[in-house]
Amino acid sequence: MADVHDNGFRPGRTLRLRVEFTRQLRRRRTQLAAVVLLVLPVVIALAFRVSSQPGASGGGARPGGGSGSALVTLATTGATNFALFTEFASAGFLLVVIVALFCGDTVASEASWSSLRYLLAIPVPRSRLLRQKLTVGLTLSVGANVLLPAWSFLVGGAFFGWAPGRSPLGGTFTSGVALQRLMVVVAYASLQSLVVAALAFLLSVVTDAPLGAVGGATMLVVVSNILDSITALDPYRQYLPTHFQYSWLDALGPTIVWDDMMRGTGVALVYAAVFFAVAWWRFQRKDIVS
């Protein structure tokens, strides 16, 4: 009776990251998202190439007010500007949906397949299951946020050359400075997507309908953008999760202005911390019956 053996079982070794990464990378939705991210820049480049014939500069885009409109005008001036335009065009919806898909589908899909209770019966500790799922989901989300501008940079170089980056506010950047500014943009956009990832993950532990979790997180962005367009809500708009979504445009001037990006980072981290905390609290008390 004194000798009790656990047969080498260690809860901390269950649901290893390598196994979870392999499962998620083999899923059709992950592969489809990767295809979309790889095809989109090529389609955009072809559209600019066709619209600029015969030899019209600026890709035939019409100038407009604001840095966003200027990015359209400068999209065909070189690899860096094409990558910046693709990021600007995709950050508001496409990347939101992909991040919500990676983080919102991860737990809800297990519940919809009735496999969640079996994972917990191994037993995989609940906190570990959430941590492993979230780690993989966030890694794939960051990968998507990096893949799109990086691939767009290469596509833009192949189609439009490797000219120095041009600022929508005037002036040009050397190749090294242009890459630094592009990395700042990607890092900030990835931080902003943390809000979507956190809400999608929270909804993923609440529902067993993956589309509900993905759609709910996407709806947050849509509603927040609508409210942010109502100037009468000042000064309360600055607390909306998407108010500082495009503050990375401040990195494209002669000097980087960090003020709004710092505020946007703070807002994103607060929202994400609250959503993640509620997700952990809810899942620890959830009765897994499906």
C-alpha positions as CSV (number, residue, x, y, z in Angstrom):
1,M,0.0,0.0,0.0
2,A,3.0,2.3,0.5
3,D,4.0,2.1,-3.1
4,V,1.7,4.3,-5.3
5,H,2.7,4.7,-8.9
6,D,1.4,7.3,-11.3
7,N,2.8,5.5,-14.4
8,G,4.8,8.6,-15.2
9,F,1.8,10.8,-15.9
10,R,2.4,14.5,-15.6
11,P,-0.4,17.0,-16.2
12,G,2.1,19.6,-17.2
13,R,3.2,17.5,-20.2
14,T,-0.3,17.2,-21.6
15,L,-1.4,19.1,-24.8
16,R,2.1,20.0,-25.8
17,L,2.6,23.1,-28.0
18,R,4.2,21.1,-30.8
19,V,1.1,18.9,-31.0
20,E,-1.3,21.8,-30.9
21,F,0.7,23.7,-33.5
22,T,0.6,20.7,-35.8
23,R,-3.2,20.3,-35.3
24,Q,-3.9,24.0,-36.0
25,L,-1.6,24.2,-39.0
26,R,-3.2,21.2,-40.6
27,R,-6.7,22.7,-40.3
28,R,-8.3,23.9,-43.5
29,R,-9.2,27.3,-42.1
30,T,-5.5,28.0,-41.3
31,Q,-4.4,26.9,-44.8
32,L,-7.2,29.0,-46.4
33,A,-6.2,32.1,-44.3
34,A,-2.5,31.7,-45.5
35,V,-3.6,31.4,-49.1
36,V,-5.7,34.6,-48.8
37,L,-2.8,36.5,-47.3
38,L,-0.4,35.3,-50.0
39,V,-2.9,35.9,-52.9
40,L,-4.2,39.3,-51.8
41,P,-1.0,41.4,-52.4
42,V,-0.6,39.8,-55.9
43,V,-4.2,40.7,-56.8
44,I,-3.7,44.3,-55.5
45,A,-0.5,44.7,-57.4
46,L,-2.1,43.3,-60.6
47,A,-5.0,45.7,-60.1
48,F,-2.7,48.7,-59.8
49,R,-0.7,47.5,-62.8
50,V,-3.8,47.2,-65.0
51,S,-5.3,50.5,-63.8
52,S,-2.0,52.4,-64.4
53,Q,-1.7,51.4,-68.0
54,P,-0.4,53.0,-70.1
55,G,2.4,54.1,-67.8
56,A,0.4,56.4,-65.5
57,S,2.3,57.2,-62.3
58,G,0.8,56.6,-58.9
59,G,-1.2,53.6,-60.1
60,G,-4.1,55.8,-61.3
61,A,-5.1,56.5,-57.7
62,R,-6.8,59.8,-57.0
63,P,-5.2,61.9,-54.3
64,G,-7.3,62.7,-51.3
65,G,-7.1,64.2,-47.9
66,G,-5.2,62.5,-45.1
67,S,-2.4,60.1,-44.9
68,G,-4.6,57.2,-45.8
69,S,-5.5,58.7,-49.1
70,A,-1.9,59.6,-49.8
71,L,-0.9,55.9,-49.2
72,V,-3.2,55.0,-52.1
73,T,-1.5,57.6,-54.3
74,L,2.0,56.4,-53.4
75,A,1.2,52.6,-53.4
76,T,3.0,52.0,-56.7
77,T,6.1,54.0,-56.0
78,G,8.0,51.1,-54.5
79,A,8.1,48.1,-52.2
80,T,7.7,49.9,-48.9
81,N,4.8,52.1,-50.0
82,F,3.0,49.1,-51.5
83,A,3.4,47.2,-48.2
84,L,2.1,50.2,-46.2
85,F,-0.9,50.5,-48.5
86,T,-1.7,46.8,-48.2
87,E,-1.5,47.1,-44.4
88,F,-3.7,50.1,-44.4
89,A,-6.3,48.4,-46.7
90,S,-6.3,45.1,-44.7
91,A,-6.0,46.2,-41.0
92,G,-9.6,47.4,-40.7
93,F,-11.3,44.1,-41.7
94,L,-9.3,41.2,-43.2
95,L,-6.7,41.0,-40.4
96,V,-9.4,41.4,-37.9
97,V,-11.3,38.4,-39.2
98,I,-8.2,36.3,-39.4
99,V,-7.1,37.1,-35.8
100,A,-10.6,36.5,-34.6
101,L,-10.6,33.2,-36.5
102,F,-7.4,32.0,-34.9
103,C,-8.3,33.0,-31.4
104,G,-12.1,32.6,-31.4
105,D,-12.2,29.2,-33.1
106,T,-9.7,27.4,-30.9
107,V,-11.7,26.4,-27.8
108,A,-15.2,26.7,-29.3
109,S,-14.3,24.2,-32.0
110,E,-13.3,21.6,-29.5
111,A,-16.7,22.1,-27.7
112,S,-18.6,21.9,-31.0
113,W,-16.8,18.6,-31.8
114,S,-17.6,17.3,-28.3
115,S,-13.9,16.7,-27.7
116,L,-13.4,19.4,-25.1
117,R,-14.6,17.2,-22.2
118,Y,-12.2,14.4,-23.4
119,L,-9.3,16.8,-23.4
120,L,-10.1,17.8,-19.8
121,A,-10.6,14.1,-18.8
122,I,-7.0,13.2,-19.8
123,P,-6.8,15.3,-17.6
124,V,-5.4,18.5,-19.1
125,P,-5.6,21.2,-16.4
126,R,-8.0,23.9,-17.5
127,S,-5.5,26.7,-17.1
128,R,-2.9,24.7,-19.2
129,L,-5.5,24.1,-21.9
130,L,-6.3,27.8,-22.2
131,R,-2.6,28.7,-22.1
132,Q,-1.7,26.3,-24.8
133,K,-4.6,27.2,-27.0
134,L,-4.0,30.9,-26.5
135,T,-0.3,30.6,-27.2
136,V,-0.9,28.9,-30.5
137,G,-3.7,31.3,-31.4
138,L,-1.7,34.4,-30.7
139,T,1.4,33.0,-32.5
140,L,-0.7,32.4,-35.6
141,S,-2.2,35.9,-35.3
142,V,1.2,37.5,-35.1
143,G,2.3,35.4,-38.0
144,A,-0.5,36.7,-40.1
145,N,0.2,40.3,-39.1
146,V,3.8,39.8,-40.1
147,L,3.3,37.7,-43.2
148,L,1.0,40.1,-45.0
149,P,3.3,43.2,-45.0
150,A,6.5,41.1,-45.5
151,W,5.0,39.3,-48.5
152,S,3.5,42.6,-49.7
153,F,7.0,44.2,-49.6
154,L,8.4,41.4,-51.8
155,V,5.5,41.6,-54.2
156,G,5.7,45.4,-54.3
157,G,9.4,45.2,-55.1
158,A,8.8,42.7,-57.9
159,F,6.1,44.8,-59.5
160,F,7.1,48.4,-58.7
161,G,10.8,48.3,-57.9
162,W,12.8,49.0,-54.8
163,A,12.7,52.8,-54.7
164,P,13.2,54.5,-51.3
165,G,10.0,54.8,-49.3
166,R,8.0,58.0,-49.7
167,S,6.2,59.6,-46.8
168,P,2.5,60.5,-47.3
169,L,3.3,63.7,-45.4
170,G,6.2,64.5,-47.8
171,G,9.8,63.5,-48.1
172,T,11.5,60.2,-48.6
173,F,13.2,57.6,-46.5
174,T,16.4,55.7,-47.0
175,S,15.9,51.9,-47.4
176,G,17.1,51.3,-43.8
177,V,14.8,53.9,-42.3
178,A,11.9,52.7,-44.5
179,L,12.3,49.2,-43.2
180,Q,12.5,50.5,-39.6
181,R,9.2,52.4,-40.1
182,L,7.6,49.4,-41.6
183,M,8.6,47.3,-38.6
184,V,7.1,49.9,-36.2
185,V,3.9,49.8,-38.2
186,V,3.7,46.0,-38.0
187,A,4.5,45.9,-34.3
188,Y,1.8,48.5,-33.5
189,A,-0.8,46.8,-35.7
190,S,0.0,43.5,-34.0
191,L,-0.5,45.1,-30.6
192,Q,-3.8,46.6,-31.7
193,S,-5.1,43.2,-32.9
194,L,-4.6,41.9,-29.3
195,V,-8.0,43.4,-28.4
196,V,-9.7,41.3,-31.1
197,A,-7.8,38.3,-30.1
198,A,-8.7,38.7,-26.4
199,L,-12.5,39.2,-27.1
200,A,-12.6,36.3,-29.6
201,F,-10.9,34.1,-27.0
202,L,-13.3,35.1,-24.3
203,L,-16.3,34.3,-26.6
204,S,-14.6,31.0,-27.5
205,V,-14.8,29.8,-23.9
206,V,-18.4,31.0,-23.5
207,T,-19.9,29.5,-26.6
208,D,-19.6,26.2,-28.5
209,A,-20.3,27.9,-31.8
210,P,-17.0,29.0,-33.4
211,L,-18.7,31.3,-35.9
212,G,-20.3,33.1,-32.9
213,A,-17.0,33.8,-31.3
214,V,-15.4,35.0,-34.6
215,G,-18.4,37.0,-35.5
216,G,-18.7,38.6,-32.1
217,A,-15.1,39.8,-32.1
218,T,-15.5,41.2,-35.6
219,M,-18.7,42.9,-34.7
220,L,-16.9,44.7,-31.8
221,V,-14.5,46.3,-34.4
222,V,-17.4,47.3,-36.7
223,V,-19.5,48.8,-33.9
224,S,-16.4,50.6,-32.4
225,N,-15.5,52.1,-35.8
226,I,-19.1,53.3,-36.3
227,L,-19.1,54.9,-32.8
228,D,-15.6,56.4,-33.4
229,S,-16.9,58.2,-36.5
230,I,-19.4,60.1,-34.4
231,T,-17.5,63.3,-33.4
232,A,-20.2,64.3,-30.9
233,L,-18.9,61.5,-28.7
234,D,-15.7,63.4,-27.9
235,P,-13.8,63.1,-25.6
236,Y,-15.2,59.6,-24.9
237,R,-14.2,58.2,-28.3
238,Q,-10.6,57.9,-27.2
239,Y,-11.6,55.0,-24.9
240,L,-13.1,52.9,-27.8
241,P,-10.9,49.9,-28.6
242,T,-10.4,51.0,-32.3
243,H,-9.9,54.8,-31.8
244,F,-6.1,54.5,-32.1
245,Q,-6.2,51.7,-34.7
246,Y,-4.5,53.7,-37.4
247,S,-2.2,55.7,-35.2
248,W,0.7,53.9,-36.9
249,L,0.3,56.5,-39.6
250,D,2.2,58.8,-37.1
251,A,5.3,56.7,-37.8
252,L,5.4,57.8,-41.5
253,G,6.3,61.5,-40.9
254,P,9.8,63.0,-41.0
255,T,10.0,62.0,-37.3
256,I,8.0,59.4,-35.4
257,V,5.2,60.8,-33.2
258,W,4.7,58.3,-30.4
259,D,1.9,60.0,-28.4
260,D,-1.2,58.4,-29.9
261,M,0.6,55.1,-30.4
262,M,1.4,55.0,-26.7
263,R,-2.2,55.8,-25.8
264,G,-3.4,53.2,-28.3
265,T,-1.1,50.6,-26.8
266,G,-2.3,51.3,-23.3
267,V,-6.0,51.1,-24.3
268,A,-5.3,47.8,-26.1
269,L,-3.5,46.2,-23.2
270,V,-6.2,47.2,-20.7
271,Y,-9.0,45.8,-22.9
272,A,-7.0,42.6,-23.6
273,A,-6.1,42.1,-19.9
274,V,-9.8,42.4,-18.9
275,F,-11.0,40.0,-21.6
276,F,-8.3,37.4,-20.9
277,A,-9.0,37.6,-17.1
278,V,-12.8,37.1,-17.7
279,A,-12.1,34.2,-20.1
280,W,-9.9,32.4,-17.4
281,W,-12.5,33.1,-14.7
282,R,-15.4,31.9,-16.8
283,F,-13.6,28.7,-18.0
284,Q,-12.5,27.7,-14.6
285,R,-16.1,27.6,-13.5
286,K,-17.7,26.3,-16.6
287,D,-19.5,23.0,-16.5
288,I,-18.2,21.0,-19.6
289,V,-21.1,18.8,-20.6
290,S,-21.1,18.9,-24.4
